[in-house]
Amino acid sequence: MIRPVLTEKSLRLMEEGQYTFDLNREWTKPQIKFFIEDLFKVQVSAIRTYRLPRQLKTQKRAIIQLQGSQTLDYTFSEAEES
């Protein structure tokens, strides 16, 4: 399970090339890096993870820093979803 987080803070971080995701608590940083690089075809330079207070014990949040001026595109067309 992985989903982007769209809050005021995460939108501000996007301007700096940092993207926020909610994901499974069991995932390690190397697993997160591999998944993001494989899914979005980008290069990850840093990952920061943390658990939110009083959240489900199965979730944690990761802030992904991309190399250079790369960006992520969260939008998927209907053709890609099928």
PDB file of N, CA, C and O in Angstrom:
ATOM      1  N   MET A   1       0.840  -1.171   0.000  1.00  0.00           N
ATOM      2  CA  MET A   1       0.000   0.000   0.000  1.00  0.00           C
ATOM      3  C   MET A   1       0.889   1.241   0.000  1.00  0.00           C
ATOM      4  O   MET A   1       1.781   1.382   0.836  1.00  0.00           O
ATOM      5  N   ILE A   2       0.639   2.108  -0.922  1.00  0.00           N
ATOM      6  CA  ILE A   2       1.335   3.394  -0.960  1.00  0.00           C
ATOM      7  C   ILE A   2       0.375   4.414  -1.545  1.00  0.00           C
ATOM      8  O   ILE A   2      -0.294   4.162  -2.546  1.00  0.00           O
ATOM      9  N   ARG A   3       0.322   5.575  -0.898  1.00  0.00           N
ATOM     10  CA  ARG A   3      -0.535   6.634  -1.435  1.00  0.00           C
ATOM     11  C   ARG A   3       0.093   7.986  -1.125  1.00  0.00           C
ATOM     12  O   ARG A   3       0.685   8.169  -0.062  1.00  0.00           O
ATOM     13  N   PRO A   4      -0.034   8.921  -2.039  1.00  0.00           N
ATOM     14  CA  PRO A   4       0.531  10.253  -1.802  1.00  0.00           C
ATOM     15  C   PRO A   4      -0.277  11.007  -0.749  1.00  0.00           C
ATOM     16  O   PRO A   4      -1.483  10.806  -0.604  1.00  0.00           O
ATOM     17  N   VAL A   5       0.410  11.868  -0.028  1.00  0.00           N
ATOM     18  CA  VAL A   5      -0.224  12.709   0.985  1.00  0.00           C
ATOM     19  C   VAL A   5      -0.291  14.119   0.431  1.00  0.00           C
ATOM     20  O   VAL A   5       0.720  14.681   0.008  1.00  0.00           O
ATOM     21  N   LEU A   6      -1.495  14.690   0.435  1.00  0.00           N
ATOM     22  CA  LEU A   6      -1.674  16.041  -0.072  1.00  0.00           C
ATOM     23  C   LEU A   6      -2.199  16.936   1.047  1.00  0.00           C
ATOM     24  O   LEU A   6      -3.408  17.099   1.214  1.00  0.00           O
ATOM     25  N   THR A   7      -1.276  17.510   1.806  1.00  0.00           N
ATOM     26  CA  THR A   7      -1.599  18.459   2.866  1.00  0.00           C
ATOM     27  C   THR A   7      -0.896  19.775   2.544  1.00  0.00           C
ATOM     28  O   THR A   7      -0.142  19.862   1.575  1.00  0.00           O
ATOM     29  N   GLU A   8      -1.145  20.790   3.355  1.00  0.00           N
ATOM     30  CA  GLU A   8      -0.462  22.071   3.131  1.00  0.00           C
ATOM     31  C   GLU A   8       1.048  21.899   3.180  1.00  0.00           C
ATOM     32  O   GLU A   8       1.770  22.420   2.330  1.00  0.00           O
ATOM     33  N   LYS A   9       1.515  21.170   4.173  1.00  0.00           N
ATOM     34  CA  LYS A   9       2.954  20.964   4.322  1.00  0.00           C
ATOM     35  C   LYS A   9       3.521  20.167   3.154  1.00  0.00           C
ATOM     36  O   LYS A   9       4.578  20.512   2.626  1.00  0.00           O
ATOM     37  N   SER A  10       2.829  19.103   2.746  1.00  0.00           N
ATOM     38  CA  SER A  10       3.352  18.289   1.649  1.00  0.00           C
ATOM     39  C   SER A  10       3.351  19.057   0.325  1.00  0.00           C
ATOM     40  O   SER A  10       4.246  18.873  -0.500  1.00  0.00           O
ATOM     41  N   LEU A  11       2.359  19.909   0.124  1.00  0.00           N
ATOM     42  CA  LEU A  11       2.345  20.724  -1.099  1.00  0.00           C
ATOM     43  C   LEU A  11       3.494  21.727  -1.105  1.00  0.00           C
ATOM     44  O   LEU A  11       4.071  22.009  -2.156  1.00  0.00           O
ATOM     45  N   ARG A  12       3.825  22.263   0.065  1.00  0.00           N
ATOM     46  CA  ARG A  12       4.956  23.182   0.178  1.00  0.00           C
ATOM     47  C   ARG A  12       6.268  22.435  -0.094  1.00  0.00           C
ATOM     48  O   ARG A  12       7.162  22.967  -0.752  1.00  0.00           O
ATOM     49  N   LEU A  13       6.380  21.205   0.411  1.00  0.00           N
ATOM     50  CA  LEU A  13       7.578  20.399   0.183  1.00  0.00           C
ATOM     51  C   LEU A  13       7.740  20.018  -1.288  1.00  0.00           C
ATOM     52  O   LEU A  13       8.860  19.886  -1.782  1.00  0.00           O
ATOM     53  N   MET A  14       6.615  19.843  -1.983  1.00  0.00           N
ATOM     54  CA  MET A  14       6.684  19.494  -3.421  1.00  0.00           C
ATOM     55  C   MET A  14       7.435  20.553  -4.213  1.00  0.00           C
ATOM     56  O   MET A  14       8.130  20.231  -5.176  1.00  0.00           O
ATOM     57  N   GLU A  15       7.302  21.806  -3.818  1.00  0.00           N
ATOM     58  CA  GLU A  15       8.000  22.888  -4.506  1.00  0.00           C
ATOM     59  C   GLU A  15       9.513  22.741  -4.374  1.00  0.00           C
ATOM     60  O   GLU A  15      10.261  23.267  -5.197  1.00  0.00           O
ATOM     61  N   GLU A  16       9.968  22.026  -3.336  1.00  0.00           N
ATOM     62  CA  GLU A  16      11.395  21.808  -3.104  1.00  0.00           C
ATOM     63  C   GLU A  16      11.856  20.440  -3.606  1.00  0.00           C
ATOM     64  O   GLU A  16      12.990  20.033  -3.353  1.00  0.00           O
ATOM     65  N   GLY A  17      10.970  19.725  -4.321  1.00  0.00           N
ATOM     66  CA  GLY A  17      11.329  18.418  -4.847  1.00  0.00           C
ATOM     67  C   GLY A  17      11.229  17.294  -3.831  1.00  0.00           C
ATOM     68  O   GLY A  17      11.887  16.264  -3.974  1.00  0.00           O
ATOM     69  N   GLN A  18      10.397  17.488  -2.792  1.00  0.00           N
ATOM     70  CA  GLN A  18      10.189  16.459  -1.769  1.00  0.00           C
ATOM     71  C   GLN A  18       8.730  16.034  -1.805  1.00  0.00           C
ATOM     72  O   GLN A  18       7.825  16.868  -1.837  1.00  0.00           O
ATOM     73  N   TYR A  19       8.512  14.711  -1.799  1.00  0.00           N
ATOM     74  CA  TYR A  19       7.170  14.161  -1.938  1.00  0.00           C
ATOM     75  C   TYR A  19       6.854  13.269  -0.748  1.00  0.00           C
ATOM     76  O   TYR A  19       7.710  12.515  -0.284  1.00  0.00           O
ATOM     77  N   THR A  20       5.621  13.356  -0.256  1.00  0.00           N
ATOM     78  CA  THR A  20       5.217  12.649   0.957  1.00  0.00           C
ATOM     79  C   THR A  20       4.250  11.520   0.612  1.00  0.00           C
ATOM     80  O   THR A  20       3.321  11.695  -0.176  1.00  0.00           O
ATOM     81  N   PHE A  21       4.489  10.360   1.219  1.00  0.00           N
ATOM     82  CA  PHE A  21       3.658   9.183   0.993  1.00  0.00           C
ATOM     83  C   PHE A  21       3.315   8.514   2.314  1.00  0.00           C
ATOM     84  O   PHE A  21       4.118   8.520   3.246  1.00  0.00           O
ATOM     85  N   ASP A  22       2.106   7.930   2.394  1.00  0.00           N
ATOM     86  CA  ASP A  22       1.751   7.006   3.460  1.00  0.00           C
ATOM     87  C   ASP A  22       2.012   5.607   2.932  1.00  0.00           C
ATOM     88  O   ASP A  22       1.691   5.300   1.784  1.00  0.00           O
ATOM     89  N   LEU A  23       2.599   4.753   3.777  1.00  0.00           N
ATOM     90  CA  LEU A  23       2.912   3.400   3.330  1.00  0.00           C
ATOM     91  C   LEU A  23       2.912   2.428   4.487  1.00  0.00           C
ATOM     92  O   LEU A  23       2.706   2.812   5.638  1.00  0.00           O
ATOM     93  N   ASN A  24       3.145   1.151   4.169  1.00  0.00           N
ATOM     94  CA  ASN A  24       3.158   0.116   5.206  1.00  0.00           C
ATOM     95  C   ASN A  24       4.289   0.347   6.186  1.00  0.00           C
ATOM     96  O   ASN A  24       5.388   0.755   5.808  1.00  0.00           O
ATOM     97  N   ARG A  25       4.008   0.084   7.428  1.00  0.00           N
ATOM     98  CA  ARG A  25       4.996   0.298   8.489  1.00  0.00           C
ATOM     99  C   ARG A  25       6.202  -0.621   8.348  1.00  0.00           C
ATOM    100  O   ARG A  25       7.304  -0.247   8.750  1.00  0.00           O
ATOM    101  N   GLU A  26       6.022  -1.812   7.787  1.00  0.00           N
ATOM    102  CA  GLU A  26       7.091  -2.794   7.698  1.00  0.00           C
ATOM    103  C   GLU A  26       8.141  -2.469   6.632  1.00  0.00           C
ATOM    104  O   GLU A  26       9.234  -3.035   6.649  1.00  0.00           O
ATOM    105  N   TRP A  27       7.822  -1.571   5.716  1.00  0.00           N
ATOM    106  CA  TRP A  27       8.759  -1.276   4.634  1.00  0.00           C
ATOM    107  C   TRP A  27      10.004  -0.579   5.171  1.00  0.00           C
ATOM    108  O   TRP A  27       9.918   0.300   6.028  1.00  0.00           O
ATOM    109  N   THR A  28      11.164  -0.986   4.652  1.00  0.00           N
ATOM    110  CA  THR A  28      12.422  -0.354   5.020  1.00  0.00           C
ATOM    111  C   THR A  28      12.757   0.722   3.991  1.00  0.00           C
ATOM    112  O   THR A  28      12.148   0.787   2.924  1.00  0.00           O
ATOM    113  N   LYS A  29      13.736   1.566   4.327  1.00  0.00           N
ATOM    114  CA  LYS A  29      14.125   2.620   3.385  1.00  0.00           C
ATOM    115  C   LYS A  29      14.613   2.073   2.049  1.00  0.00           C
ATOM    116  O   LYS A  29      14.247   2.629   1.014  1.00  0.00           O
ATOM    117  N   PRO A  30      15.430   0.998   2.015  1.00  0.00           N
ATOM    118  CA  PRO A  30      15.823   0.452   0.704  1.00  0.00           C
ATOM    119  C   PRO A  30      14.627  -0.060  -0.104  1.00  0.00           C
ATOM    120  O   PRO A  30      14.608   0.077  -1.327  1.00  0.00           O
ATOM    121  N   GLN A  31      13.631  -0.647   0.563  1.00  0.00           N
ATOM    122  CA  GLN A  31      12.437  -1.109  -0.142  1.00  0.00           C
ATOM    123  C   GLN A  31      11.637   0.065  -0.684  1.00  0.00           C
ATOM    124  O   GLN A  31      11.135   0.013  -1.806  1.00  0.00           O
ATOM    125  N   ILE A  32      11.518   1.118   0.106  1.00  0.00           N
ATOM    126  CA  ILE A  32      10.787   2.311  -0.334  1.00  0.00           C
ATOM    127  C   ILE A  32      11.486   2.929  -1.540  1.00  0.00           C
ATOM    128  O   ILE A  32      10.838   3.282  -2.525  1.00  0.00           O
ATOM    129  N   LYS A  33      12.807   3.058  -1.461  1.00  0.00           N
ATOM    130  CA  LYS A  33      13.584   3.635  -2.558  1.00  0.00           C
ATOM    131  C   LYS A  33      13.410   2.822  -3.841  1.00  0.00           C
ATOM    132  O   LYS A  33      13.182   3.390  -4.909  1.00  0.00           O
ATOM    133  N   PHE A  34      13.517   1.510  -3.741  1.00  0.00           N
ATOM    134  CA  PHE A  34      13.360   0.659  -4.917  1.00  0.00           C
ATOM    135  C   PHE A  34      11.971   0.827  -5.524  1.00  0.00           C
ATOM    136  O   PHE A  34      11.838   0.955  -6.741  1.00  0.00           O
ATOM    137  N   PHE A  35      10.936   0.826  -4.683  1.00  0.00           N
ATOM    138  CA  PHE A  35       9.568   0.930  -5.163  1.00  0.00           C
ATOM    139  C   PHE A  35       9.318   2.268  -5.855  1.00  0.00           C
ATOM    140  O   PHE A  35       8.739   2.298  -6.941  1.00  0.00           O
ATOM    141  N   ILE A  36       9.743   3.372  -5.244  1.00  0.00           N
ATOM    142  CA  ILE A  36       9.534   4.705  -5.828  1.00  0.00           C
ATOM    143  C   ILE A  36      10.295   4.829  -7.148  1.00  0.00           C
ATOM    144  O   ILE A  36       9.745   5.316  -8.136  1.00  0.00           O
ATOM    145  N   GLU A  37      11.548   4.395  -7.171  1.00  0.00           N
ATOM    146  CA  GLU A  37      12.341   4.492  -8.403  1.00  0.00           C
ATOM    147  C   GLU A  37      11.754   3.621  -9.511  1.00  0.00           C
ATOM    148  O   GLU A  37      11.759   4.023 -10.674  1.00  0.00           O
ATOM    149  N   ASP A  38      11.254   2.449  -9.174  1.00  0.00           N
ATOM    150  CA  ASP A  38      10.679   1.550 -10.171  1.00  0.00           C
ATOM    151  C   ASP A  38       9.331   2.057 -10.674  1.00  0.00           C
ATOM    152  O   ASP A  38       9.055   2.005 -11.873  1.00  0.00           O
ATOM    153  N   LEU A  39       8.487   2.548  -9.758  1.00  0.00           N
ATOM    154  CA  LEU A  39       7.148   2.992 -10.131  1.00  0.00           C
ATOM    155  C   LEU A  39       7.154   4.291 -10.925  1.00  0.00           C
ATOM    156  O   LEU A  39       6.445   4.410 -11.924  1.00  0.00           O
ATOM    157  N   PHE A  40       7.952   5.271 -10.487  1.00  0.00           N
ATOM    158  CA  PHE A  40       7.922   6.604 -11.098  1.00  0.00           C
ATOM    159  C   PHE A  40       9.096   6.885 -12.035  1.00  0.00           C
ATOM    160  O   PHE A  40       9.129   7.934 -12.678  1.00  0.00           O
ATOM    161  N   LYS A  41      10.066   5.959 -12.121  1.00  0.00           N
ATOM    162  CA  LYS A  41      11.229   6.124 -13.005  1.00  0.00           C
ATOM    163  C   LYS A  41      11.997   7.409 -12.687  1.00  0.00           C
ATOM    164  O   LYS A  41      12.286   8.208 -13.578  1.00  0.00           O
ATOM    165  N   VAL A  42      12.324   7.597 -11.402  1.00  0.00           N
ATOM    166  CA  VAL A  42      13.098   8.746 -10.925  1.00  0.00           C
ATOM    167  C   VAL A  42      14.238   8.234 -10.058  1.00  0.00           C
ATOM    168  O   VAL A  42      14.290   7.048  -9.731  1.00  0.00           O
ATOM    169  N   GLN A  43      15.160   9.132  -9.682  1.00  0.00           N
ATOM    170  CA  GLN A  43      16.268   8.792  -8.795  1.00  0.00           C
ATOM    171  C   GLN A  43      16.020   9.439  -7.430  1.00  0.00           C
ATOM    172  O   GLN A  43      15.844  10.654  -7.339  1.00  0.00           O
ATOM    173  N   VAL A  44      16.007   8.634  -6.383  1.00  0.00           N
ATOM    174  CA  VAL A  44      15.784   9.111  -5.023  1.00  0.00           C
ATOM    175  C   VAL A  44      17.130   9.416  -4.383  1.00  0.00           C
ATOM    176  O   VAL A  44      18.043   8.592  -4.437  1.00  0.00           O
ATOM    177  N   SER A  45      17.261  10.599  -3.774  1.00  0.00           N
ATOM    178  CA  SER A  45      18.514  10.942  -3.113  1.00  0.00           C
ATOM    179  C   SER A  45      18.437  10.766  -1.602  1.00  0.00           C
ATOM    180  O   SER A  45      19.458  10.494  -0.971  1.00  0.00           O
ATOM    181  N   ALA A  46      17.240  10.915  -0.995  1.00  0.00           N
ATOM    182  CA  ALA A  46      17.107  10.760   0.460  1.00  0.00           C
ATOM    183  C   ALA A  46      15.680  10.368   0.812  1.00  0.00           C
ATOM    184  O   ALA A  46      14.729  10.691   0.101  1.00  0.00           O
ATOM    185  N   ILE A  47      15.562   9.660   1.933  1.00  0.00           N
ATOM    186  CA  ILE A  47      14.253   9.254   2.447  1.00  0.00           C
ATOM    187  C   ILE A  47      14.225   9.515   3.949  1.00  0.00           C
ATOM    188  O   ILE A  47      15.133   9.112   4.675  1.00  0.00           O
ATOM    189  N   ARG A  48      13.183  10.187   4.404  1.00  0.00           N
ATOM    190  CA  ARG A  48      12.950  10.379   5.838  1.00  0.00           C
ATOM    191  C   ARG A  48      11.621   9.713   6.167  1.00  0.00           C
ATOM    192  O   ARG A  48      10.624   9.938   5.480  1.00  0.00           O
ATOM    193  N   THR A  49      11.604   8.898   7.213  1.00  0.00           N
ATOM    194  CA  THR A  49      10.370   8.216   7.594  1.00  0.00           C
ATOM    195  C   THR A  49      10.018   8.554   9.031  1.00  0.00           C
ATOM    196  O   THR A  49      10.890   8.835   9.854  1.00  0.00           O
ATOM    197  N   TYR A  50       8.723   8.523   9.317  1.00  0.00           N
ATOM    198  CA  TYR A  50       8.247   8.723  10.681  1.00  0.00           C
ATOM    199  C   TYR A  50       6.839   8.167  10.807  1.00  0.00           C
ATOM    200  O   TYR A  50       6.124   8.009   9.818  1.00  0.00           O
ATOM    201  N   ARG A  51       6.456   7.873  12.041  1.00  0.00           N
ATOM    202  CA  ARG A  51       5.097   7.421  12.331  1.00  0.00           C
ATOM    203  C   ARG A  51       4.307   8.582  12.894  1.00  0.00           C
ATOM    204  O   ARG A  51       4.819   9.380  13.679  1.00  0.00           O
ATOM    205  N   LEU A  52       3.067   8.666  12.488  1.00  0.00           N
ATOM    206  CA  LEU A  52       2.198   9.726  12.987  1.00  0.00           C
ATOM    207  C   LEU A  52       1.641   9.346  14.356  1.00  0.00           C
ATOM    208  O   LEU A  52       1.363   8.172  14.598  1.00  0.00           O
ATOM    209  N   PRO A  53       1.475  10.300  15.241  1.00  0.00           N
ATOM    210  CA  PRO A  53       0.902   9.981  16.548  1.00  0.00           C
ATOM    211  C   PRO A  53      -0.558   9.543  16.416  1.00  0.00           C
ATOM    212  O   PRO A  53      -1.318  10.099  15.623  1.00  0.00           O
ATOM    213  N   ARG A  54      -0.927   8.552  17.197  1.00  0.00           N
ATOM    214  CA  ARG A  54      -2.302   8.047  17.260  1.00  0.00           C
ATOM    215  C   ARG A  54      -2.853   7.569  15.933  1.00  0.00           C
ATOM    216  O   ARG A  54      -4.066   7.601  15.726  1.00  0.00           O
ATOM    217  N   GLN A  55      -2.005   7.132  15.042  1.00  0.00           N
ATOM    218  CA  GLN A  55      -2.454   6.582  13.768  1.00  0.00           C
ATOM    219  C   GLN A  55      -2.502   5.066  13.859  1.00  0.00           C
ATOM    220  O   GLN A  55      -2.072   4.475  14.850  1.00  0.00           O
ATOM    221  N   LEU A  56      -3.023   4.455  12.829  1.00  0.00           N
ATOM    222  CA  LEU A  56      -3.024   2.999  12.776  1.00  0.00           C
ATOM    223  C   LEU A  56      -1.601   2.481  12.886  1.00  0.00           C
ATOM    224  O   LEU A  56      -0.676   3.090  12.348  1.00  0.00           O
ATOM    225  N   LYS A  57      -1.422   1.392  13.560  1.00  0.00           N
ATOM    226  CA  LYS A  57      -0.087   0.852  13.763  1.00  0.00           C
ATOM    227  C   LYS A  57       0.500   0.272  12.480  1.00  0.00           C
ATOM    228  O   LYS A  57       1.667  -0.117  12.458  1.00  0.00           O
ATOM    229  N   THR A  58      -0.281   0.210  11.431  1.00  0.00           N
ATOM    230  CA  THR A  58       0.198  -0.378  10.183  1.00  0.00           C
ATOM    231  C   THR A  58       0.704   0.665   9.194  1.00  0.00           C
ATOM    232  O   THR A  58       1.084   0.307   8.079  1.00  0.00           O
ATOM    233  N   GLN A  59       0.721   1.942   9.567  1.00  0.00           N
ATOM    234  CA  GLN A  59       1.127   2.989   8.638  1.00  0.00           C
ATOM    235  C   GLN A  59       2.322   3.774   9.148  1.00  0.00           C
ATOM    236  O   GLN A  59       2.537   3.929  10.350  1.00  0.00           O
ATOM    237  N   LYS A  60       3.094   4.264   8.177  1.00  0.00           N
ATOM    238  CA  LYS A  60       4.096   5.279   8.471  1.00  0.00           C
ATOM    239  C   LYS A  60       4.163   6.213   7.279  1.00  0.00           C
ATOM    240  O   LYS A  60       3.617   5.914   6.216  1.00  0.00           O
ATOM    241  N   ARG A  61       4.818   7.325   7.449  1.00  0.00           N
ATOM    242  CA  ARG A  61       4.893   8.345   6.401  1.00  0.00           C
ATOM    243  C   ARG A  61       6.339   8.510   5.988  1.00  0.00           C
ATOM    244  O   ARG A  61       7.242   8.476   6.824  1.00  0.00           O
ATOM    245  N   ALA A  62       6.557   8.690   4.693  1.00  0.00           N
ATOM    246  CA  ALA A  62       7.901   8.880   4.164  1.00  0.00           C
ATOM    247  C   ALA A  62       7.939  10.156   3.335  1.00  0.00           C
ATOM    248  O   ALA A  62       7.022  10.441   2.565  1.00  0.00           O
ATOM    249  N   ILE A  63       9.015  10.916   3.504  1.00  0.00           N
ATOM    250  CA  ILE A  63       9.270  12.092   2.676  1.00  0.00           C
ATOM    251  C   ILE A  63      10.427  11.724   1.761  1.00  0.00           C
ATOM    252  O   ILE A  63      11.521  11.404   2.226  1.00  0.00           O
ATOM    253  N   ILE A  64      10.181  11.771   0.471  1.00  0.00           N
ATOM    254  CA  ILE A  64      11.141  11.349  -0.543  1.00  0.00           C
ATOM    255  C   ILE A  64      11.766  12.579  -1.179  1.00  0.00           C
ATOM    256  O   ILE A  64      11.053  13.442  -1.690  1.00  0.00           O
ATOM    257  N   GLN A  65      13.086  12.669  -1.154  1.00  0.00           N
ATOM    258  CA  GLN A  65      13.829  13.748  -1.818  1.00  0.00           C
ATOM    259  C   GLN A  65      14.362  13.201  -3.132  1.00  0.00           C
ATOM    260  O   GLN A  65      15.042  12.175  -3.147  1.00  0.00           O
ATOM    261  N   LEU A  66      14.059  13.880  -4.239  1.00  0.00           N
ATOM    262  CA  LEU A  66      14.532  13.451  -5.547  1.00  0.00           C
ATOM    263  C   LEU A  66      15.818  14.154  -5.923  1.00  0.00           C
ATOM    264  O   LEU A  66      16.098  15.262  -5.465  1.00  0.00           O
ATOM    265  N   GLN A  67      16.596  13.490  -6.766  1.00  0.00           N
ATOM    266  CA  GLN A  67      17.850  14.077  -7.229  1.00  0.00           C
ATOM    267  C   GLN A  67      17.575  15.123  -8.297  1.00  0.00           C
ATOM    268  O   GLN A  67      16.672  14.972  -9.119  1.00  0.00           O
ATOM    269  N   GLY A  68      18.369  16.187  -8.269  1.00  0.00           N
ATOM    270  CA  GLY A  68      18.284  17.225  -9.293  1.00  0.00           C
ATOM    271  C   GLY A  68      16.928  17.885  -9.359  1.00  0.00           C
ATOM    272  O   GLY A  68      16.312  18.173  -8.332  1.00  0.00           O
ATOM    273  N   SER A  69      16.464  18.124 -10.573  1.00  0.00           N
ATOM    274  CA  SER A  69      15.183  18.813 -10.772  1.00  0.00           C
ATOM    275  C   SER A  69      14.086  17.845 -11.214  1.00  0.00           C
ATOM    276  O   SER A  69      13.161  18.240 -11.924  1.00  0.00           O
ATOM    277  N   GLN A  70      14.182  16.600 -10.807  1.00  0.00           N
ATOM    278  CA  GLN A  70      13.167  15.617 -11.169  1.00  0.00           C
ATOM    279  C   GLN A  70      11.866  15.893 -10.424  1.00  0.00           C
ATOM    280  O   GLN A  70      11.867  16.469  -9.336  1.00  0.00           O
ATOM    281  N   THR A  71      10.752  15.472 -11.031  1.00  0.00           N
ATOM    282  CA  THR A  71       9.440  15.626 -10.400  1.00  0.00           C
ATOM    283  C   THR A  71       8.666  14.323 -10.525  1.00  0.00           C
ATOM    284  O   THR A  71       8.973  13.480 -11.368  1.00  0.00           O
ATOM    285  N   LEU A  72       7.659  14.171  -9.674  1.00  0.00           N
ATOM    286  CA  LEU A  72       6.759  13.023  -9.731  1.00  0.00           C
ATOM    287  C   LEU A  72       5.422  13.488 -10.262  1.00  0.00           C
ATOM    288  O   LEU A  72       5.003  14.620 -10.020  1.00  0.00           O
ATOM    289  N   ASP A  73       4.753  12.606 -10.989  1.00  0.00           N
ATOM    290  CA  ASP A  73       3.419  12.898 -11.489  1.00  0.00           C
ATOM    291  C   ASP A  73       2.455  11.917 -10.837  1.00  0.00           C
ATOM    292  O   ASP A  73       2.498  10.723 -11.136  1.00  0.00           O
ATOM    293  N   TYR A  74       1.580  12.402  -9.945  1.00  0.00           N
ATOM    294  CA  TYR A  74       0.620  11.544  -9.255  1.00  0.00           C
ATOM    295  C   TYR A  74      -0.575  11.204 -10.120  1.00  0.00           C
ATOM    296  O   TYR A  74      -1.302  10.260  -9.809  1.00  0.00           O
ATOM    297  N   THR A  75      -0.802  11.939 -11.193  1.00  0.00           N
ATOM    298  CA  THR A  75      -2.014  11.741 -11.982  1.00  0.00           C
ATOM    299  C   THR A  75      -1.865  10.548 -12.912  1.00  0.00           C
ATOM    300  O   THR A  75      -0.822  10.345 -13.533  1.00  0.00           O
ATOM    301  N   PHE A  76      -2.914   9.781 -12.991  1.00  0.00           N
ATOM    302  CA  PHE A  76      -2.960   8.639 -13.894  1.00  0.00           C
ATOM    303  C   PHE A  76      -4.202   8.793 -14.760  1.00  0.00           C
ATOM    304  O   PHE A  76      -5.282   9.118 -14.267  1.00  0.00           O
ATOM    305  N   SER A  77      -4.036   8.560 -16.037  1.00  0.00           N
ATOM    306  CA  SER A  77      -5.194   8.649 -16.925  1.00  0.00           C
ATOM    307  C   SER A  77      -6.055   7.411 -16.741  1.00  0.00           C
ATOM    308  O   SER A  77      -5.602   6.414 -16.179  1.00  0.00           O
ATOM    309  N   GLU A  78      -7.301   7.471 -17.217  1.00  0.00           N
ATOM    310  CA  GLU A  78      -8.192   6.325 -17.100  1.00  0.00           C
ATOM    311  C   GLU A  78      -7.671   5.131 -17.873  1.00  0.00           C
ATOM    312  O   GLU A  78      -7.911   3.990 -17.479  1.00  0.00           O
ATOM    313  N   ALA A  79      -6.970   5.367 -18.952  1.00  0.00           N
ATOM    314  CA  ALA A  79      -6.411   4.265 -19.763  1.00  0.00           C
ATOM    315  C   ALA A  79      -5.353   3.505 -18.970  1.00  0.00           C
ATOM    316  O   ALA A  79      -5.252   2.287 -19.113  1.00  0.00           O
ATOM    317  N   GLU A  80      -4.562   4.184 -18.137  1.00  0.00           N
ATOM    318  CA  GLU A  80      -3.523   3.541 -17.349  1.00  0.00           C
ATOM    319  C   GLU A  80      -4.102   2.724 -16.198  1.00  0.00           C
ATOM    320  O   GLU A  80      -3.515   1.722 -15.791  1.00  0.00           O
ATOM    321  N   GLU A  81      -5.257   3.150 -15.672  1.00  0.00           N
ATOM    322  CA  GLU A  81      -5.870   2.445 -14.565  1.00  0.00           C
ATOM    323  C   GLU A  81      -6.498   1.140 -14.998  1.00  0.00           C
ATOM    324  O   GLU A  81      -6.591   0.218 -14.189  1.00  0.00           O
ATOM    325  N   SER A  82      -6.925   1.025 -16.219  1.00  0.00           N
ATOM    326  CA  SER A  82      -7.615  -0.184 -16.696  1.00  0.00           C
ATOM    327  C   SER A  82      -6.666  -1.341 -16.857  1.00  0.00           C
ATOM    328  O   SER A  82      -7.083  -2.431 -17.249  1.00  0.00           O
TER     329      SER A  82
END
